[in-house]
């Protein structure tokens, strides 16, 4: 039996295929990722969660969920209707894990993929609140300051206030709005009660800027804006402090991973001029740059020559080459950023201070990356990263 501080917690994300309000909602692209991916990544990053499961009846949702590192439990059709409750999906997932994996968590974190602004700290925080309050259930809420009303046959009636008194916000007792993002339950009690609010309930307060439920198209636009702001700040924090060198794969990073072959066997690739501009800005700042390519192809040399970046080709063992480059430049590996897109980059992604992959990278590469960019390889991903690094360098310049 685990101690109270180390209870096993399984995060379950119900995500059925049908959606009447917003068709295909769970797979809609938001800030460069499918909607469901944001919550999966938050759950995987949560320190108190040891298993992340998506309950679905949809093959496409299952495929995306696995690509972002979640397990999949197939939900029976009768539990995937408009009228089926989330609790039935949660109970089915628990039963499946018990029967087929022998896994019996003490805690269940119920997460909703329609809340893409949820962070790992919100999941960990809700779990911690349940434990610190010795509660049976907990949920994420946000502070609520509004006056609410309802229509009645006798006219509008005040709900949470006396309409003859208008106290100032600071004079009112705080109220809290359910965010719909995170619910945590003790599993034995949940199995018995079969609903999410049994026994003593604790409240974890989320900041209002992370509260957003996707129900309509306008919600997607709002989430897109907030996620871009959120992810940019998070990406800045993930970079080494400071960044001392940038090393990149070529194919699939500086190119779109496609090759065009003419009838004589000559090859051409597609690159982004924006990537070139970003790399030039870093080069002029004196940041050491290197392209490491497994391929031996004149096009690699030609592109790097134009960018004025050194390159090494035909490198099958990239990690020794990366270490040698760092030693030659006199920079620490932990202050180096490495950008890749496929399984031959895994060692470097894990060894570098920050392993970065492009948005269309192989799932295994994404799994081992510290930072996943929003743009695809050859389509602005490197520029996106260059801008992050340049912002960091500018902030360092402004420090007294």
C-alpha positions as CSV (number, residue, x, y, z in Angstrom):
1,X,0.0,0.0,0.0
2,X,1.4,3.4,-0.9
3,X,1.7,6.1,1.7
4,X,-0.8,9.0,1.5
5,X,1.8,11.1,-0.4
6,X,2.6,8.5,-3.0
7,X,-0.8,7.0,-3.9
8,X,-1.0,5.6,-7.4
9,X,-3.1,7.9,-9.6
10,X,-4.5,7.1,-13.0
11,X,-5.6,10.0,-15.3
12,X,-8.5,9.1,-17.5
13,X,-9.6,11.3,-20.4
14,X,-13.0,10.4,-21.9
15,X,-13.1,11.3,-25.6
16,X,-15.8,9.8,-27.7
17,X,-16.0,10.3,-31.5
18,X,-19.4,11.8,-31.8
19,X,-20.0,15.5,-31.0
20,X,-23.3,17.2,-31.9
21,X,-22.3,20.8,-31.1
22,X,-18.8,20.9,-32.7
23,X,-18.2,18.1,-35.1
24,X,-14.8,16.4,-34.6
25,X,-14.1,18.6,-31.7
26,X,-11.6,16.4,-29.9
27,X,-9.3,16.4,-32.9
28,X,-9.6,20.0,-34.0
29,X,-6.2,21.7,-34.3
30,X,-5.6,24.2,-31.6
31,X,-2.2,26.0,-31.4
32,X,-0.6,23.4,-33.7
33,X,-1.9,20.3,-31.9
34,X,-5.1,18.3,-31.8
35,X,-7.3,19.5,-29.0
36,X,-7.0,16.2,-27.0
37,X,-3.1,16.4,-27.2
38,X,-2.9,19.4,-24.9
39,X,-4.5,17.5,-21.9
40,X,-2.6,14.3,-22.6
41,X,0.7,16.2,-22.5
42,X,-0.4,18.0,-19.3
43,X,-1.3,14.7,-17.7
44,X,2.0,13.1,-18.7
45,X,3.9,16.0,-17.2
46,X,2.0,15.8,-13.9
47,X,4.3,14.4,-11.1
48,X,1.5,12.7,-9.2
49,X,0.0,10.8,-12.2
50,X,1.6,7.5,-13.1
51,X,-0.7,6.4,-15.9
52,X,-2.6,8.3,-18.6
53,X,-5.5,6.7,-20.4
54,X,-7.9,7.9,-23.1
55,X,-11.3,6.2,-23.2
56,X,-12.6,6.3,-26.7
57,X,-14.7,4.6,-29.4
58,X,-13.0,6.5,-32.3
59,X,-10.0,5.0,-34.2
60,X,-8.7,8.5,-35.1
61,X,-8.8,9.7,-31.5
62,X,-7.1,6.5,-30.5
63,X,-4.3,7.0,-33.0
64,X,-3.6,10.6,-32.0
65,X,-3.8,9.7,-28.3
66,X,-1.1,7.0,-28.7
67,X,1.0,9.3,-30.7
68,X,1.1,11.7,-27.8
69,X,1.9,9.0,-25.2
70,X,-1.5,7.9,-23.8
71,X,-2.8,4.4,-23.4
72,X,-6.2,3.7,-25.1
73,X,-9.1,1.8,-23.6
74,X,-11.8,1.1,-26.2
75,X,-15.2,2.2,-25.0
76,X,-18.3,0.1,-25.9
77,X,-20.8,1.7,-28.2
78,X,-23.5,1.8,-25.4
79,X,-21.1,3.9,-23.3
80,X,-20.4,6.4,-26.1
81,X,-23.9,7.8,-26.7
82,X,-25.0,11.4,-26.2
83,X,-26.8,10.3,-23.0
84,X,-24.0,8.1,-21.5
85,X,-22.4,9.8,-18.5
86,X,-18.7,10.4,-18.1
87,X,-18.8,8.4,-14.9
88,X,-19.8,5.2,-16.9
89,X,-16.7,5.7,-19.1
90,X,-14.5,6.2,-16.1
91,X,-15.8,3.1,-14.3
92,X,-15.4,1.0,-17.5
93,X,-11.8,2.2,-17.9
94,X,-11.0,1.3,-14.3
95,X,-12.5,-2.2,-14.7
96,X,-10.6,-2.7,-18.0
97,X,-7.3,-1.8,-16.4
98,X,-8.0,-4.0,-13.4
99,X,-9.0,-7.0,-15.5
100,X,-6.4,-6.7,-18.4
101,X,-3.5,-5.1,-16.6
102,X,-3.9,-5.9,-13.0
103,X,-3.7,-2.2,-12.2
104,X,-5.6,-0.8,-9.2
105,X,-5.0,2.9,-8.6
106,X,-5.9,4.5,-5.3
107,X,-6.8,7.8,-7.0
108,X,-8.5,8.6,-10.3
109,X,-8.0,12.0,-12.1
110,X,-10.8,12.7,-14.5
111,X,-9.6,15.1,-17.1
112,X,-11.5,16.7,-20.0
113,X,-9.9,17.3,-23.3
114,X,-12.3,20.3,-23.8
115,X,-10.1,22.2,-21.3
116,X,-6.9,22.5,-23.2
117,X,-5.4,25.3,-21.0
118,X,-5.0,22.8,-18.1
119,X,-1.4,22.5,-16.9
120,X,0.3,19.7,-15.1
121,X,0.4,21.9,-12.0
122,X,-3.5,22.1,-12.0
123,X,-3.7,18.3,-12.0
124,X,-1.0,17.9,-9.3
125,X,-2.6,20.8,-7.4
126,X,-6.1,19.2,-7.4
127,X,-4.6,15.8,-6.2
128,X,-2.6,17.6,-3.5
129,X,-5.7,19.5,-2.3
130,X,-7.6,16.2,-1.9
131,X,-4.8,14.7,0.1
132,X,-4.1,17.8,2.3
133,X,-7.8,18.3,3.1
134,X,-8.2,14.5,3.7
135,X,-11.1,14.7,1.2
136,X,-12.8,12.0,-0.8
137,X,-13.2,14.1,-4.0
138,X,-11.7,17.3,-5.4
139,X,-12.2,19.6,-8.3
140,X,-10.6,22.5,-10.0
141,X,-12.5,25.8,-9.6
142,X,-11.9,29.5,-10.3
143,X,-13.0,32.5,-8.2
144,X,-16.4,33.9,-9.2
145,X,-17.4,37.5,-8.5
146,X,-20.6,37.9,-10.6
147,X,-24.1,38.4,-9.5
148,X,-26.4,35.7,-10.9
149,X,-30.1,35.8,-11.7
150,X,-32.9,33.6,-12.9
151,X,-36.3,34.2,-14.5
152,X,-39.4,33.3,-12.5
153,X,-43.1,33.9,-13.1
154,X,-42.9,36.8,-10.8
155,X,-40.0,38.4,-12.6
156,X,-36.2,38.2,-12.3
157,X,-35.0,36.8,-9.0
158,X,-31.5,37.2,-7.5
159,X,-29.7,33.9,-6.8
160,X,-26.5,34.5,-5.0
161,X,-27.2,38.0,-3.5
162,X,-29.9,40.2,-2.1
163,X,-30.9,42.5,-4.9
164,X,-31.5,45.4,-2.6
165,X,-27.9,45.3,-1.5
166,X,-24.9,45.8,-3.8
167,X,-21.8,45.0,-1.8
168,X,-18.3,45.6,-3.2
169,X,-16.4,42.6,-4.5
170,X,-14.0,42.7,-1.6
171,X,-16.8,42.7,0.9
172,X,-18.5,39.6,-0.6
173,X,-17.8,36.0,0.5
174,X,-15.8,34.3,-2.3
175,X,-17.7,32.0,-4.6
176,X,-16.2,29.5,-7.0
177,X,-17.1,28.4,-10.5
178,X,-16.5,24.8,-11.6
179,X,-14.0,24.8,-14.4
180,X,-14.7,21.3,-15.8
181,X,-10.9,20.8,-16.2
182,X,-9.9,18.4,-13.4
183,X,-11.8,16.1,-11.0
184,X,-10.0,13.7,-8.6
185,X,-11.6,10.9,-6.7
186,X,-10.6,8.1,-4.3
187,X,-11.2,5.0,-6.4
188,X,-12.9,2.7,-3.8
189,X,-15.4,5.4,-2.9
190,X,-16.0,6.2,-6.6
191,X,-16.7,2.6,-7.4
192,X,-19.3,2.5,-4.7
193,X,-20.9,5.9,-5.2
194,X,-20.6,5.9,-9.1
195,X,-20.6,9.7,-9.2
196,X,-17.8,12.2,-8.9
197,X,-18.8,14.1,-5.8
198,X,-19.1,11.7,-2.9
199,X,-18.0,12.3,0.7
200,X,-15.9,15.3,1.6
201,X,-15.0,17.5,-1.4
202,X,-12.0,19.9,-1.7
203,X,-11.5,22.8,-4.0
204,X,-8.3,23.6,-6.0
205,X,-8.3,27.1,-7.3
206,X,-7.2,27.6,-10.9
207,X,-6.3,31.1,-12.2
208,X,-9.0,32.5,-14.5
209,X,-6.5,32.8,-17.4
210,X,-6.4,29.0,-17.6
211,X,-10.1,28.5,-17.6
212,X,-11.6,27.7,-21.1
213,X,-14.1,25.0,-22.1
214,X,-14.5,24.2,-25.8
215,X,-18.1,24.1,-26.7
216,X,-18.3,26.4,-29.8
217,X,-16.0,27.6,-32.6
218,X,-15.4,30.9,-30.8
219,X,-14.0,28.9,-27.9
220,X,-11.4,27.4,-30.2
221,X,-10.2,30.8,-31.3
222,X,-9.9,32.0,-27.7
223,X,-8.1,28.8,-26.7
224,X,-5.7,29.3,-29.7
225,X,-4.7,32.7,-28.5
226,X,-4.2,31.8,-24.9
227,X,-2.3,28.6,-25.7
228,X,0.1,30.4,-28.0
229,X,0.8,32.8,-25.1
230,X,1.0,30.0,-22.6
231,X,3.2,27.8,-24.7
232,X,5.6,30.6,-25.6
233,X,6.3,31.4,-22.0
234,X,6.6,27.7,-21.2
235,X,9.0,27.1,-24.1
236,X,11.2,30.0,-22.8
237,X,11.4,28.2,-19.5
238,X,12.3,24.9,-21.1
239,X,15.4,26.3,-22.9
240,X,18.8,26.0,-21.1
241,X,19.7,29.2,-19.2
242,X,21.6,30.3,-21.2
243,X,21.5,28.6,-24.6
244,X,25.2,28.2,-25.5
245,X,24.9,26.3,-28.9
246,X,22.3,25.1,-31.4
247,X,22.7,21.8,-33.3
248,X,20.2,20.5,-35.9
249,X,19.4,17.5,-38.0
250,X,18.9,18.5,-41.7
251,X,16.2,16.3,-43.3
252,X,12.8,16.9,-41.7
253,X,14.1,19.8,-39.7
254,X,15.6,22.3,-42.2
255,X,13.5,20.6,-44.9
256,X,9.9,19.3,-45.1
257,X,11.3,15.7,-45.2
258,X,10.4,15.3,-48.8
259,X,12.9,14.8,-51.7
260,X,12.3,15.6,-55.4
261,X,14.2,13.3,-57.8
262,X,14.7,14.2,-61.5
263,X,15.3,11.7,-64.3
264,X,19.0,11.9,-63.9
265,X,18.8,11.1,-60.2
266,X,19.4,14.6,-59.0
267,X,17.7,15.5,-55.7
268,X,16.2,18.8,-54.5
269,X,14.6,19.7,-51.2
270,X,12.3,22.4,-49.9
271,X,13.6,24.7,-47.2
272,X,12.2,27.8,-45.5
273,X,13.7,31.2,-46.1
274,X,12.3,32.2,-42.7
275,X,14.5,29.5,-41.0
276,X,17.5,30.9,-42.8
277,X,16.8,34.4,-41.5
278,X,16.5,33.2,-37.9
279,X,19.7,31.2,-38.2
280,X,21.5,34.2,-39.6
281,X,20.4,36.3,-36.6
282,X,21.8,33.7,-34.2
283,X,25.0,33.4,-36.2
284,X,25.5,37.2,-36.1
285,X,25.0,37.0,-32.3
286,X,28.0,34.6,-32.2
287,X,26.0,31.5,-31.1
288,X,27.8,28.3,-32.2
289,X,25.7,26.4,-34.8
290,X,26.0,23.0,-36.4
291,X,24.0,20.7,-38.8
292,X,24.4,17.0,-38.2
293,X,23.1,14.8,-41.0
294,X,23.0,11.1,-41.4
295,X,22.7,11.5,-45.2
296,X,25.6,12.2,-47.5
297,X,24.1,14.5,-50.1
298,X,25.5,17.6,-51.9
299,X,22.3,19.5,-51.3
300,X,23.1,19.5,-47.5
301,X,26.5,21.0,-48.1
302,X,25.0,23.5,-50.5
303,X,22.3,24.8,-48.2
304,X,24.7,25.0,-45.2
305,X,27.3,26.8,-47.2
306,X,24.7,29.4,-48.2
307,X,23.6,29.7,-44.5
308,X,27.3,29.9,-43.5
309,X,26.7,27.1,-41.0
310,X,29.2,24.2,-40.5
311,X,27.8,20.8,-41.2
312,X,28.8,17.2,-40.8
313,X,27.4,14.6,-43.2
314,X,27.1,10.8,-43.1
315,X,27.1,10.8,-39.3
316,X,25.4,7.6,-38.2
317,X,26.4,8.0,-34.5
318,X,25.3,11.5,-33.8
319,X,25.8,11.6,-30.0
320,X,29.6,11.3,-30.2
321,X,29.6,14.0,-32.9
322,X,27.5,16.2,-30.7
323,X,29.8,15.8,-27.7
324,X,32.9,16.5,-29.8
325,X,31.3,19.7,-31.1
326,X,30.5,20.9,-27.6
327,X,34.0,20.1,-26.4
328,X,35.5,21.9,-29.5
329,X,33.3,25.0,-28.8
330,X,33.9,24.9,-25.1
331,X,30.2,24.8,-24.3
332,X,28.5,22.4,-21.9
333,X,26.1,19.8,-23.3
334,X,23.5,20.8,-20.8
335,X,23.5,24.3,-22.3
336,X,23.1,23.0,-25.9
337,X,19.8,22.8,-27.8
338,X,19.4,19.8,-30.3
339,X,16.7,19.8,-32.9
340,X,15.6,16.5,-34.5
341,X,12.6,14.8,-36.0
342,X,13.1,11.0,-36.1
343,X,14.4,7.9,-34.2
344,X,18.0,8.4,-35.2
345,X,17.9,11.7,-33.1
346,X,16.8,10.0,-29.9
347,X,20.2,9.9,-28.2
348,X,20.9,13.5,-28.9
349,X,17.4,14.6,-27.9
350,X,17.8,13.0,-24.5
351,X,21.5,14.1,-23.9
352,X,21.2,17.7,-24.9
353,X,20.2,20.4,-22.4
354,X,17.0,20.8,-24.4
355,X,15.9,18.2,-27.0
356,X,13.5,19.9,-29.5
357,X,11.4,18.3,-32.2
358,X,9.4,19.8,-35.1
359,X,5.6,19.5,-35.0
360,X,5.5,16.6,-37.6
361,X,8.2,14.6,-35.9
362,X,8.0,10.8,-35.4
363,X,6.0,9.9,-32.3
364,X,9.0,8.3,-30.6
365,X,11.0,11.5,-31.1
366,X,8.1,13.5,-29.6
367,X,8.0,11.2,-26.7
368,X,11.6,11.9,-25.8
369,X,11.6,15.6,-26.6
370,X,11.6,18.3,-24.0
371,X,10.0,20.9,-26.3
372,X,7.7,20.2,-29.3
373,X,7.5,23.1,-31.8
374,X,4.3,24.3,-33.4
375,X,5.6,24.4,-36.9
376,X,6.5,21.5,-39.2
377,X,10.0,20.8,-40.4
378,X,11.0,23.0,-43.4
379,X,8.0,25.2,-42.7
380,X,9.2,27.6,-40.1
381,X,10.0,25.3,-37.1
382,X,13.6,26.4,-36.9
383,X,12.6,30.1,-37.2
384,X,10.2,29.5,-34.3
385,X,13.0,28.1,-32.2
386,X,15.5,30.9,-33.3
387,X,13.0,33.5,-32.2
388,X,12.7,31.9,-28.7
389,X,16.5,31.8,-28.4
390,X,16.9,35.4,-29.7
391,X,14.3,36.6,-27.1
392,X,16.3,34.9,-24.4
393,X,19.5,36.6,-25.6
394,X,17.8,40.0,-25.7
395,X,16.5,39.5,-22.2
396,X,20.1,38.8,-21.1
397,X,21.3,42.0,-22.8
398,X,18.8,44.0,-20.8
399,X,19.9,42.6,-17.4
400,X,21.9,45.1,-15.4
